[in-house]
Amino acid sequence: MDASDVFTRMFATSDLVAHSFALRSTLSVGEATDLVGWLASEFMLARCAWFASAVTQVRGREHYVAFLHADGRLAHAVAAAAPQFDPDNLRGYGCDILGRRPLSEMLLEMNSLNDHILVEVGHPAEASEFDDGELDAMIDVASQLPWCAALVGRPRPDPDGEKLLSAARRLGLKRP
């Protein structure tokens, strides 16, 4: 399976896409679609390490898992539900903007998208590296996603598209 097929499958079967239907209880179809597309683009293809780092500011640095290319460049980063101490023996689940999946599955996905992947644990961005208001806004986004809410110490939310949209706008969403 080539990389585009892997990524398409990851997105199409994600918790985020499933959640987009629940968001339609408070947002229009267009707003929910635009919001989900922006979140996936922003935090899967661009700032995944920042999102994972924001969650680990609440949970602890041992929850940060980075998937790196052999030359050290970041391929993807996630927040682990349980602390991770051995990069060669990932256990449990990881959460990213797309949803909650076994860390072993995420590693397979990353290896399918890239050549050889290395795993690093425990090296998130520090709170001082975030722009003003950025950390709080990312935590607010996480708190509105059912698969991330517990990781940031919040109860599982009812779908509230307006709250999620508001947090996304604070992070740069220009529309809807």
C-alpha positions in Angstrom: 0.0 0.0 0.0 1.5 3.4 -0.9 1.7 6.4 1.4 -1.3 8.2 0.0 -3.5 5.1 0.5 -2.2 4.7 4.1 -3.0 8.3 4.9 -6.4 8.2 3.3 -7.3 5.2 5.3 -6.0 6.8 8.5 -8.1 9.9 7.9 -11.3 8.2 6.6 -11.5 5.7 9.5 -10.5 8.3 12.1 -12.3 9.3 15.3 -12.1 12.8 14.0 -14.2 12.1 10.9 -16.7 10.1 13.0 -16.9 13.0 15.4 -17.6 15.4 12.6 -21.1 13.9 12.3 -21.7 14.6 16.0 -20.5 18.2 15.6 -23.4 18.7 13.2 -25.7 18.9 16.1 -24.4 22.4 16.8 -22.7 23.3 13.5 -23.8 23.3 9.9 -22.5 20.5 7.7 -20.1 23.0 6.0 -18.8 24.3 9.3 -18.2 20.9 10.7 -16.5 19.7 7.5 -14.3 22.8 7.3 -13.4 22.5 11.0 -12.4 18.9 10.7 -10.4 19.5 7.6 -8.5 22.4 9.2 -7.8 20.4 12.4 -6.5 17.4 10.4 -4.4 19.7 8.2 -3.1 21.8 11.1 -2.3 19.0 13.6 -1.7 16.0 11.5 0.3 17.5 8.6 1.9 20.5 10.4 1.9 21.0 14.1 1.4 17.5 15.5 4.3 17.8 17.9 2.9 21.0 19.3 -0.5 19.4 19.9 1.1 16.3 21.6 3.3 18.7 23.6 0.3 20.6 24.8 -1.4 17.5 26.0 1.8 16.3 27.8 2.0 19.6 29.6 -1.0 18.3 31.5 -0.1 14.6 31.6 3.7 14.6 31.9 6.6 14.4 29.5 6.7 10.6 29.6 3.4 10.7 27.6 5.1 12.3 24.6 6.0 9.9 21.8 7.7 11.1 18.6 8.2 9.1 15.4 11.4 10.3 13.7 13.0 9.7 10.4 16.4 8.1 10.5 18.0 11.5 10.1 16.2 12.9 13.1 13.4 14.8 11.3 10.0 14.5 12.9 7.5 12.3 11.1 4.7 12.5 13.7 4.1 12.9 17.4 1.3 11.8 19.7 0.3 11.8 23.3 0.3 8.4 24.9 -2.5 7.5 27.2 -0.1 5.7 29.6 3.4 6.8 30.4 6.1 5.4 28.0 9.6 4.7 29.2 11.0 2.4 26.5 10.9 3.6 22.9 11.5 0.0 21.8 8.5 -1.3 23.7 5.5 1.0 23.2 2.4 0.0 25.2 -1.2 1.0 25.1 -2.8 3.8 23.1 -1.8 7.1 21.6 -3.9 10.1 20.8 -3.4 12.6 18.1 -5.9 14.9 16.2 -7.2 11.9 14.3 -8.1 9.9 17.3 -7.1 7.1 19.7 -5.2 4.1 18.3 -2.8 1.5 19.6 0.7 2.9 19.7 1.9 -0.3 17.8 -0.6 0.5 15.1 0.6 4.1 14.9 4.2 2.9 14.5 3.1 0.6 11.7 1.3 3.5 10.0 4.4 5.7 10.3 6.6 3.0 8.9 4.2 2.6 6.0 4.3 6.3 5.3 8.1 6.7 5.7 11.2 4.6 5.4 12.7 3.5 8.7 11.1 5.2 11.8 12.8 5.7 15.1 10.8 6.3 18.3 11.7 8.8 21.0 9.8 9.4 24.2 9.7 12.2 26.7 10.9 15.2 24.8 7.9 17.6 24.2 8.1 21.3 23.6 8.3 23.2 26.9 5.4 25.5 28.0 7.6 28.5 27.5 8.0 27.7 23.8 4.3 28.2 23.0 3.1 31.6 21.8 0.8 33.5 24.2 -2.5 31.8 24.5 -1.5 28.9 22.2 -1.0 26.3 24.9 -4.4 27.0 26.5 -6.1 27.0 23.1 -4.6 23.6 22.2 -5.7 22.2 25.6 -9.2 23.6 24.9 -9.2 21.8 21.5 -8.1 18.6 23.2 -10.8 19.0 25.8 -13.5 19.0 23.1 -12.3 15.8 21.5 -13.7 12.7 23.2 -10.5 10.7 22.7 -8.3 13.5 24.2 -10.4 15.0 27.0 -9.3 12.6 29.7 -5.7 13.2 28.8 -6.1 16.9 29.7 -8.1 16.1 32.8 -11.5 17.0 31.5 -14.7 14.9 31.4 -15.7 13.4 28.1 -17.6 16.3 26.4 -20.9 16.3 24.7 -20.3 17.3 21.1 -20.1 21.1 21.1 -19.0 22.4 17.8 -19.1 26.0 18.9 -16.5 25.5 21.7 -14.3 23.5 19.4 -14.7 26.1 16.6 -13.8 28.9 19.1 -10.6 27.2 20.3 -9.6 26.5 16.6 -10.1 30.2 15.8 -7.8 31.1 18.6 -5.2 28.9 16.9 -5.6 30.4 13.5 -8.7 29.0 11.8 -10.0 31.7 9.5 -13.2 30.1 8.4 -16.0 29.2 8.8 
